[in-house]
């Protein structure tokens, strides 16, 4: 597994594996902190998610009403 070192300016260099995950200079990333880990996720516009749930039953997305 590749390792990285945090610079004094809190910068991290991503090794050559960046090509496999389609990273390019200037791309924006979301940082998600979970306990002592940081997950980097590519920032995408909302239009990129259009149709991702196509075919899913709407009943599974609704909150259940109390007393029913």
PyMOL Python script that loads the backbone (N, CA, C, O; Angstrom):
from pymol import cmd

cmd.read_pdbstr("""\
ATOM      1  N   UNK A   1       0.852  -1.169   0.000  1.00  0.00           N
ATOM      2  CA  UNK A   1       0.000   0.000   0.000  1.00  0.00           C
ATOM      3  C   UNK A   1       0.902   1.238   0.000  1.00  0.00           C
ATOM      4  O   UNK A   1       1.827   1.330   0.807  1.00  0.00           O
ATOM      5  N   UNK A   2       0.637   2.183  -0.897  1.00  0.00           N
ATOM      6  CA  UNK A   2       1.449   3.396  -0.958  1.00  0.00           C
ATOM      7  C   UNK A   2       1.305   4.228   0.313  1.00  0.00           C
ATOM      8  O   UNK A   2       0.252   4.243   0.949  1.00  0.00           O
ATOM      9  N   UNK A   3       2.378   4.913   0.664  1.00  0.00           N
ATOM     10  CA  UNK A   3       2.368   5.791   1.831  1.00  0.00           C
ATOM     11  C   UNK A   3       2.554   7.230   1.381  1.00  0.00           C
ATOM     12  O   UNK A   3       3.093   7.498   0.307  1.00  0.00           O
ATOM     13  N   UNK A   4       2.104   8.142   2.214  1.00  0.00           N
ATOM     14  CA  UNK A   4       2.270   9.565   1.929  1.00  0.00           C
ATOM     15  C   UNK A   4       2.665  10.265   3.220  1.00  0.00           C
ATOM     16  O   UNK A   4       2.360   9.798   4.317  1.00  0.00           O
ATOM     17  N   UNK A   5       3.343  11.384   3.072  1.00  0.00           N
ATOM     18  CA  UNK A   5       3.746  12.183   4.220  1.00  0.00           C
ATOM     19  C   UNK A   5       3.059  13.540   4.125  1.00  0.00           C
ATOM     20  O   UNK A   5       2.987  14.139   3.052  1.00  0.00           O
ATOM     21  N   UNK A   6       2.560  14.013   5.251  1.00  0.00           N
ATOM     22  CA  UNK A   6       1.908  15.324   5.301  1.00  0.00           C
ATOM     23  C   UNK A   6       3.003  16.378   5.438  1.00  0.00           C
ATOM     24  O   UNK A   6       3.859  16.288   6.317  1.00  0.00           O
ATOM     25  N   UNK A   7       2.964  17.390   4.547  1.00  0.00           N
ATOM     26  CA  UNK A   7       3.964  18.457   4.584  1.00  0.00           C
ATOM     27  C   UNK A   7       3.638  19.441   5.717  1.00  0.00           C
ATOM     28  O   UNK A   7       2.549  19.376   6.287  1.00  0.00           O
ATOM     29  N   UNK A   8       4.555  20.342   6.048  1.00  0.00           N
ATOM     30  CA  UNK A   8       4.271  21.357   7.067  1.00  0.00           C
ATOM     31  C   UNK A   8       3.066  22.240   6.712  1.00  0.00           C
ATOM     32  O   UNK A   8       2.475  22.864   7.593  1.00  0.00           O
ATOM     33  N   UNK A   9       2.702  22.292   5.418  1.00  0.00           N
ATOM     34  CA  UNK A   9       1.530  23.062   4.985  1.00  0.00           C
ATOM     35  C   UNK A   9       0.290  22.178   4.908  1.00  0.00           C
ATOM     36  O   UNK A   9      -0.709  22.578   4.310  1.00  0.00           O
ATOM     37  N   UNK A  10       0.333  20.981   5.505  1.00  0.00           N
ATOM     38  CA  UNK A  10      -0.770  20.017   5.510  1.00  0.00           C
ATOM     39  C   UNK A  10      -1.152  19.561   4.106  1.00  0.00           C
ATOM     40  O   UNK A  10      -2.327  19.325   3.828  1.00  0.00           O
ATOM     41  N   UNK A  11      -0.177  19.438   3.230  1.00  0.00           N
ATOM     42  CA  UNK A  11      -0.421  18.959   1.875  1.00  0.00           C
ATOM     43  C   UNK A  11       0.050  17.514   1.757  1.00  0.00           C
ATOM     44  O   UNK A  11       1.015  17.107   2.404  1.00  0.00           O
ATOM     45  N   UNK A  12      -0.650  16.744   0.920  1.00  0.00           N
ATOM     46  CA  UNK A  12      -0.299  15.344   0.686  1.00  0.00           C
ATOM     47  C   UNK A  12      -0.139  15.130  -0.812  1.00  0.00           C
ATOM     48  O   UNK A  12      -0.969  15.590  -1.596  1.00  0.00           O
ATOM     49  N   UNK A  13       0.917  14.438  -1.213  1.00  0.00           N
ATOM     50  CA  UNK A  13       1.133  14.112  -2.622  1.00  0.00           C
ATOM     51  C   UNK A  13       0.559  12.724  -2.883  1.00  0.00           C
ATOM     52  O   UNK A  13       0.887  11.768  -2.180  1.00  0.00           O
ATOM     53  N   UNK A  14      -0.302  12.616  -3.898  1.00  0.00           N
ATOM     54  CA  UNK A  14      -0.881  11.336  -4.281  1.00  0.00           C
ATOM     55  C   UNK A  14       0.020  10.725  -5.344  1.00  0.00           C
ATOM     56  O   UNK A  14       0.369  11.383  -6.325  1.00  0.00           O
ATOM     57  N   UNK A  15       0.393   9.473  -5.148  1.00  0.00           N
ATOM     58  CA  UNK A  15       1.335   8.808  -6.040  1.00  0.00           C
ATOM     59  C   UNK A  15       0.703   8.482  -7.389  1.00  0.00           C
ATOM     60  O   UNK A  15      -0.409   8.924  -7.678  1.00  0.00           O
ATOM     61  N   UNK A  16       1.398   7.722  -8.204  1.00  0.00           N
ATOM     62  CA  UNK A  16       0.948   7.371  -9.553  1.00  0.00           C
ATOM     63  C   UNK A  16      -0.390   6.641  -9.580  1.00  0.00           C
ATOM     64  O   UNK A  16      -1.014   6.568 -10.639  1.00  0.00           O
ATOM     65  N   UNK A  17      -0.849   6.102  -8.464  1.00  0.00           N
ATOM     66  CA  UNK A  17      -2.143   5.415  -8.427  1.00  0.00           C
ATOM     67  C   UNK A  17      -3.295   6.369  -8.706  1.00  0.00           C
ATOM     68  O   UNK A  17      -4.421   5.920  -8.918  1.00  0.00           O
ATOM     69  N   UNK A  18      -3.047   7.652  -8.711  1.00  0.00           N
ATOM     70  CA  UNK A  18      -4.092   8.633  -9.000  1.00  0.00           C
ATOM     71  C   UNK A  18      -4.682   8.458 -10.383  1.00  0.00           C
ATOM     72  O   UNK A  18      -5.838   8.818 -10.605  1.00  0.00           O
ATOM     73  N   UNK A  19      -3.916   7.913 -11.323  1.00  0.00           N
ATOM     74  CA  UNK A  19      -4.434   7.683 -12.674  1.00  0.00           C
ATOM     75  C   UNK A  19      -5.541   6.640 -12.674  1.00  0.00           C
ATOM     76  O   UNK A  19      -6.475   6.731 -13.471  1.00  0.00           O
ATOM     77  N   UNK A  20      -5.450   5.656 -11.796  1.00  0.00           N
ATOM     78  CA  UNK A  20      -6.456   4.595 -11.765  1.00  0.00           C
ATOM     79  C   UNK A  20      -7.801   5.081 -11.244  1.00  0.00           C
ATOM     80  O   UNK A  20      -8.834   4.506 -11.587  1.00  0.00           O
ATOM     81  N   UNK A  21      -7.811   6.114 -10.433  1.00  0.00           N
ATOM     82  CA  UNK A  21      -9.069   6.629  -9.883  1.00  0.00           C
ATOM     83  C   UNK A  21      -9.476   7.933 -10.562  1.00  0.00           C
ATOM     84  O   UNK A  21     -10.284   8.690 -10.023  1.00  0.00           O
ATOM     85  N   UNK A  22      -8.923   8.194 -11.733  1.00  0.00           N
ATOM     86  CA  UNK A  22      -9.287   9.332 -12.575  1.00  0.00           C
ATOM     87  C   UNK A  22      -9.060  10.689 -11.909  1.00  0.00           C
ATOM     88  O   UNK A  22      -9.850  11.615 -12.091  1.00  0.00           O
ATOM     89  N   UNK A  23      -7.993  10.800 -11.147  1.00  0.00           N
ATOM     90  CA  UNK A  23      -7.645  12.091 -10.555  1.00  0.00           C
ATOM     91  C   UNK A  23      -6.815  12.896 -11.543  1.00  0.00           C
ATOM     92  O   UNK A  23      -5.959  12.350 -12.240  1.00  0.00           O
ATOM     93  N   UNK A  24      -7.068  14.162 -11.596  1.00  0.00           N
ATOM     94  CA  UNK A  24      -6.307  15.081 -12.439  1.00  0.00           C
ATOM     95  C   UNK A  24      -6.020  16.334 -11.627  1.00  0.00           C
ATOM     96  O   UNK A  24      -6.792  16.673 -10.730  1.00  0.00           O
ATOM     97  N   UNK A  25      -4.929  17.027 -11.920  1.00  0.00           N
ATOM     98  CA  UNK A  25      -4.652  18.283 -11.210  1.00  0.00           C
ATOM     99  C   UNK A  25      -5.821  19.251 -11.350  1.00  0.00           C
ATOM    100  O   UNK A  25      -6.360  19.433 -12.441  1.00  0.00           O
ATOM    101  N   UNK A  26      -6.204  19.862 -10.250  1.00  0.00           N
ATOM    102  CA  UNK A  26      -7.294  20.824 -10.253  1.00  0.00           C
ATOM    103  C   UNK A  26      -8.657  20.236  -9.902  1.00  0.00           C
ATOM    104  O   UNK A  26      -9.613  20.984  -9.701  1.00  0.00           O
ATOM    105  N   UNK A  27      -8.764  18.899  -9.825  1.00  0.00           N
ATOM    106  CA  UNK A  27     -10.044  18.277  -9.460  1.00  0.00           C
ATOM    107  C   UNK A  27     -10.365  18.596  -8.001  1.00  0.00           C
ATOM    108  O   UNK A  27      -9.469  18.694  -7.163  1.00  0.00           O
ATOM    109  N   UNK A  28     -11.641  18.754  -7.715  1.00  0.00           N
ATOM    110  CA  UNK A  28     -12.075  19.025  -6.353  1.00  0.00           C
ATOM    111  C   UNK A  28     -12.441  17.716  -5.669  1.00  0.00           C
ATOM    112  O   UNK A  28     -13.008  16.814  -6.287  1.00  0.00           O
ATOM    113  N   UNK A  29     -12.109  17.624  -4.385  1.00  0.00           N
ATOM    114  CA  UNK A  29     -12.369  16.428  -3.601  1.00  0.00           C
ATOM    115  C   UNK A  29     -13.141  16.800  -2.343  1.00  0.00           C
ATOM    116  O   UNK A  29     -12.968  17.891  -1.799  1.00  0.00           O
ATOM    117  N   UNK A  30     -13.989  15.891  -1.887  1.00  0.00           N
ATOM    118  CA  UNK A  30     -14.655  16.025  -0.605  1.00  0.00           C
ATOM    119  C   UNK A  30     -13.861  15.197   0.400  1.00  0.00           C
ATOM    120  O   UNK A  30     -13.451  14.077   0.095  1.00  0.00           O
ATOM    121  N   UNK A  31     -13.643  15.737   1.590  1.00  0.00           N
ATOM    122  CA  UNK A  31     -12.952  14.999   2.643  1.00  0.00           C
ATOM    123  C   UNK A  31     -13.984  14.591   3.689  1.00  0.00           C
ATOM    124  O   UNK A  31     -14.687  15.435   4.245  1.00  0.00           O
ATOM    125  N   UNK A  32     -14.063  13.299   3.947  1.00  0.00           N
ATOM    126  CA  UNK A  32     -14.995  12.774   4.931  1.00  0.00           C
ATOM    127  C   UNK A  32     -14.176  12.190   6.074  1.00  0.00           C
ATOM    128  O   UNK A  32     -13.388  11.265   5.878  1.00  0.00           O
ATOM    129  N   UNK A  33     -14.370  12.737   7.269  1.00  0.00           N
ATOM    130  CA  UNK A  33     -13.611  12.272   8.433  1.00  0.00           C
ATOM    131  C   UNK A  33     -14.420  11.220   9.181  1.00  0.00           C
ATOM    132  O   UNK A  33     -15.579  11.452   9.524  1.00  0.00           O
ATOM    133  N   UNK A  34     -13.817  10.075   9.430  1.00  0.00           N
ATOM    134  CA  UNK A  34     -14.420   9.011  10.216  1.00  0.00           C
ATOM    135  C   UNK A  34     -13.398   8.571  11.253  1.00  0.00           C
ATOM    136  O   UNK A  34     -12.399   7.925  10.937  1.00  0.00           O
ATOM    137  N   UNK A  35     -13.671   8.936  12.490  1.00  0.00           N
ATOM    138  CA  UNK A  35     -12.771   8.655  13.617  1.00  0.00           C
ATOM    139  C   UNK A  35     -11.370   9.151  13.296  1.00  0.00           C
ATOM    140  O   UNK A  35     -11.158  10.360  13.202  1.00  0.00           O
ATOM    141  N   UNK A  36     -10.414   8.254  13.126  1.00  0.00           N
ATOM    142  CA  UNK A  36      -9.036   8.683  12.870  1.00  0.00           C
ATOM    143  C   UNK A  36      -8.632   8.502  11.404  1.00  0.00           C
ATOM    144  O   UNK A  36      -7.442   8.448  11.093  1.00  0.00           O
ATOM    145  N   UNK A  37      -9.615   8.408  10.500  1.00  0.00           N
ATOM    146  CA  UNK A  37      -9.346   8.238   9.073  1.00  0.00           C
ATOM    147  C   UNK A  37      -9.969   9.376   8.274  1.00  0.00           C
ATOM    148  O   UNK A  37     -10.932  10.005   8.712  1.00  0.00           O
ATOM    149  N   UNK A  38      -9.409   9.629   7.102  1.00  0.00           N
ATOM    150  CA  UNK A  38      -9.959  10.616   6.171  1.00  0.00           C
ATOM    151  C   UNK A  38     -10.174   9.913   4.839  1.00  0.00           C
ATOM    152  O   UNK A  38      -9.267   9.280   4.298  1.00  0.00           O
ATOM    153  N   UNK A  39     -11.389  10.035   4.323  1.00  0.00           N
ATOM    154  CA  UNK A  39     -11.753   9.436   3.041  1.00  0.00           C
ATOM    155  C   UNK A  39     -11.882  10.558   2.019  1.00  0.00           C
ATOM    156  O   UNK A  39     -12.602  11.529   2.251  1.00  0.00           O
ATOM    157  N   UNK A  40     -11.187  10.430   0.889  1.00  0.00           N
ATOM    158  CA  UNK A  40     -11.293  11.417  -0.187  1.00  0.00           C
ATOM    159  C   UNK A  40     -12.250  10.896  -1.247  1.00  0.00           C
ATOM    160  O   UNK A  40     -12.102   9.775  -1.735  1.00  0.00           O
ATOM    161  N   UNK A  41     -13.235  11.721  -1.598  1.00  0.00           N
ATOM    162  CA  UNK A  41     -14.237  11.352  -2.593  1.00  0.00           C
ATOM    163  C   UNK A  41     -14.280  12.451  -3.639  1.00  0.00           C
ATOM    164  O   UNK A  41     -14.293  13.635  -3.303  1.00  0.00           O
ATOM    165  N   UNK A  42     -14.301  12.055  -4.925  1.00  0.00           N
ATOM    166  CA  UNK A  42     -14.379  13.064  -5.982  1.00  0.00           C
ATOM    167  C   UNK A  42     -15.650  13.877  -5.846  1.00  0.00           C
ATOM    168  O   UNK A  42     -16.725  13.323  -5.617  1.00  0.00           O
ATOM    169  N   UNK A  43     -15.536  15.169  -5.985  1.00  0.00           N
ATOM    170  CA  UNK A  43     -16.682  16.064  -5.925  1.00  0.00           C
ATOM    171  C   UNK A  43     -17.345  16.065  -7.293  1.00  0.00           C
ATOM    172  O   UNK A  43     -16.707  16.381  -8.297  1.00  0.00           O
ATOM    173  N   UNK A  44     -18.628  15.711  -7.333  1.00  0.00           N
ATOM    174  CA  UNK A  44     -19.357  15.642  -8.593  1.00  0.00           C
ATOM    175  C   UNK A  44     -20.570  16.562  -8.525  1.00  0.00           C
ATOM    176  O   UNK A  44     -21.111  16.786  -7.443  1.00  0.00           O
ATOM    177  N   UNK A  45     -21.000  17.093  -9.652  1.00  0.00           N
ATOM    178  CA  UNK A  45     -22.217  17.906  -9.647  1.00  0.00           C
ATOM    179  C   UNK A  45     -23.437  17.009  -9.401  1.00  0.00           C
ATOM    180  O   UNK A  45     -23.393  15.810  -9.675  1.00  0.00           O
ATOM    181  N   UNK A  46     -24.507  17.586  -8.891  1.00  0.00           N
ATOM    182  CA  UNK A  46     -25.716  16.806  -8.615  1.00  0.00           C
ATOM    183  C   UNK A  46     -26.266  16.142  -9.877  1.00  0.00           C
ATOM    184  O   UNK A  46     -26.874  15.075  -9.793  1.00  0.00           O
ATOM    185  N   UNK A  47     -26.062  16.748 -11.028  1.00  0.00           N
ATOM    186  CA  UNK A  47     -26.568  16.166 -12.277  1.00  0.00           C
ATOM    187  C   UNK A  47     -25.927  14.802 -12.568  1.00  0.00           C
ATOM    188  O   UNK A  47     -26.499  14.003 -13.309  1.00  0.00           O
ATOM    189  N   UNK A  48     -24.755  14.528 -11.998  1.00  0.00           N
ATOM    190  CA  UNK A  48     -24.091  13.247 -12.214  1.00  0.00           C
ATOM    191  C   UNK A  48     -24.834  12.100 -11.532  1.00  0.00           C
ATOM    192  O   UNK A  48     -24.650  10.937 -11.891  1.00  0.00           O
ATOM    193  N   UNK A  49     -25.663  12.424 -10.560  1.00  0.00           N
ATOM    194  CA  UNK A  49     -26.404  11.399  -9.831  1.00  0.00           C
ATOM    195  C   UNK A  49     -27.803  11.169 -10.382  1.00  0.00           C
ATOM    196  O   UNK A  49     -28.549  10.349  -9.847  1.00  0.00           O
ATOM    197  N   UNK A  50     -28.160  11.862 -11.413  1.00  0.00           N
ATOM    198  CA  UNK A  50     -29.498  11.718 -11.990  1.00  0.00           C
ATOM    199  C   UNK A  50     -29.707  10.290 -12.492  1.00  0.00           C
ATOM    200  O   UNK A  50     -28.892   9.763 -13.250  1.00  0.00           O
ATOM    201  N   UNK A  51     -30.807   9.671 -12.062  1.00  0.00           N
ATOM    202  CA  UNK A  51     -31.144   8.320 -12.498  1.00  0.00           C
ATOM    203  C   UNK A  51     -30.451   7.212 -11.743  1.00  0.00           C
ATOM    204  O   UNK A  51     -30.609   6.046 -12.104  1.00  0.00           O
ATOM    205  N   UNK A  52     -29.687   7.527 -10.705  1.00  0.00           N
ATOM    206  CA  UNK A  52     -28.928   6.500  -9.999  1.00  0.00           C
ATOM    207  C   UNK A  52     -29.842   5.525  -9.248  1.00  0.00           C
ATOM    208  O   UNK A  52     -29.469   4.372  -9.030  1.00  0.00           O
ATOM    209  N   UNK A  53     -31.028   5.980  -8.855  1.00  0.00           N
ATOM    210  CA  UNK A  53     -31.960   5.129  -8.120  1.00  0.00           C
ATOM    211  C   UNK A  53     -33.108   4.635  -8.989  1.00  0.00           C
ATOM    212  O   UNK A  53     -34.139   4.209  -8.468  1.00  0.00           O
ATOM    213  N   UNK A  54     -32.945   4.686 -10.287  1.00  0.00           N
ATOM    214  CA  UNK A  54     -34.003   4.265 -11.201  1.00  0.00           C
ATOM    215  C   UNK A  54     -34.389   2.808 -10.920  1.00  0.00           C
ATOM    216  O   UNK A  54     -33.526   1.936 -10.811  1.00  0.00           O
ATOM    217  N   UNK A  55     -35.694   2.561 -10.807  1.00  0.00           N
ATOM    218  CA  UNK A  55     -36.189   1.213 -10.572  1.00  0.00           C
ATOM    219  C   UNK A  55     -36.332   0.855  -9.105  1.00  0.00           C
ATOM    220  O   UNK A  55     -36.856  -0.213  -8.788  1.00  0.00           O
ATOM    221  N   UNK A  56     -35.884   1.712  -8.201  1.00  0.00           N
ATOM    222  CA  UNK A  56     -36.004   1.424  -6.775  1.00  0.00           C
ATOM    223  C   UNK A  56     -37.419   1.736  -6.302  1.00  0.00           C
ATOM    224  O   UNK A  56     -37.993   2.754  -6.689  1.00  0.00           O
ATOM    225  N   UNK A  57     -37.978   0.877  -5.477  1.00  0.00           N
ATOM    226  CA  UNK A  57     -39.337   1.083  -4.974  1.00  0.00           C
ATOM    227  C   UNK A  57     -39.374   2.294  -4.049  1.00  0.00           C
ATOM    228  O   UNK A  57     -38.579   2.387  -3.114  1.00  0.00           O
ATOM    229  N   UNK A  58     -40.286   3.213  -4.303  1.00  0.00           N
ATOM    230  CA  UNK A  58     -40.394   4.436  -3.501  1.00  0.00           C
ATOM    231  C   UNK A  58     -40.807   4.136  -2.071  1.00  0.00           C
ATOM    232  O   UNK A  58     -40.514   4.928  -1.175  1.00  0.00           O
ATOM    233  N   UNK A  59     -41.473   3.026  -1.832  1.00  0.00           N
ATOM    234  CA  UNK A  59     -41.929   2.700  -0.483  1.00  0.00           C
ATOM    235  C   UNK A  59     -40.753   2.473   0.467  1.00  0.00           C
ATOM    236  O   UNK A  59     -40.903   2.660   1.674  1.00  0.00           O
ATOM    237  N   UNK A  60     -39.610   2.081  -0.040  1.00  0.00           N
ATOM    238  CA  UNK A  60     -38.447   1.861   0.821  1.00  0.00           C
ATOM    239  C   UNK A  60     -37.755   3.168   1.196  1.00  0.00           C
ATOM    240  O   UNK A  60     -36.927   3.186   2.107  1.00  0.00           O
ATOM    241  N   UNK A  61     -38.083   4.263   0.507  1.00  0.00           N
ATOM    242  CA  UNK A  61     -37.452   5.544   0.779  1.00  0.00           C
ATOM    243  C   UNK A  61     -38.235   6.394   1.774  1.00  0.00           C
ATOM    244  O   UNK A  61     -37.701   7.361   2.315  1.00  0.00           O
ATOM    245  N   UNK A  62     -39.468   6.050   2.014  1.00  0.00           N
ATOM    246  CA  UNK A  62     -40.328   6.849   2.888  1.00  0.00           C
ATOM    247  C   UNK A  62     -40.127   6.470   4.353  1.00  0.00           C
ATOM    248  O   UNK A  62     -39.830   5.321   4.680  1.00  0.00           O
ATOM    249  N   UNK A  63     -40.298   7.471   5.232  1.00  0.00           N
ATOM    250  CA  UNK A  63     -40.265   7.190   6.662  1.00  0.00           C
ATOM    251  C   UNK A  63     -41.587   6.562   7.060  1.00  0.00           C
ATOM    252  O   UNK A  63     -42.640   6.899   6.519  1.00  0.00           O
ATOM    253  N   UNK A  64     -41.519   5.655   8.002  1.00  0.00           N
ATOM    254  CA  UNK A  64     -42.741   5.012   8.460  1.00  0.00           C
ATOM    255  C   UNK A  64     -43.479   5.963   9.395  1.00  0.00           C
ATOM    256  O   UNK A  64     -42.874   6.642  10.225  1.00  0.00           O
ATOM    257  N   UNK A  65     -44.799   5.996   9.241  1.00  0.00           N
ATOM    258  CA  UNK A  65     -45.633   6.834  10.094  1.00  0.00           C
ATOM    259  C   UNK A  65     -45.848   6.140  11.434  1.00  0.00           C
ATOM    260  O   UNK A  65     -45.960   4.917  11.511  1.00  0.00           O
ATOM    261  N   UNK A  66     -45.902   6.954  12.489  1.00  0.00           N
ATOM    262  CA  UNK A  66     -46.143   6.392  13.816  1.00  0.00           C
ATOM    263  C   UNK A  66     -47.584   5.919  13.918  1.00  0.00           C
ATOM    264  O   UNK A  66     -48.495   6.546  13.377  1.00  0.00           O
ATOM    265  N   UNK A  67     -47.784   4.802  14.620  1.00  0.00           N
ATOM    266  CA  UNK A  67     -49.116   4.278  14.846  1.00  0.00           C
ATOM    267  C   UNK A  67     -49.699   3.514  13.669  1.00  0.00           C
ATOM    268  O   UNK A  67     -50.885   3.186  13.686  1.00  0.00           O
ATOM    269  N   UNK A  68     -48.921   3.227  12.671  1.00  0.00           N
ATOM    270  CA  UNK A  68     -49.433   2.482  11.517  1.00  0.00           C
ATOM    271  C   UNK A  68     -48.942   1.066  11.577  1.00  0.00           C
ATOM    272  O   UNK A  68     -49.258   0.265  10.697  1.00  0.00           O
TER     273      UNK A  68
END
""", "prot")
cmd.dss("prot")
cmd.show_as("cartoon", "prot")
cmd.util.cbc("prot")
cmd.orient("prot")
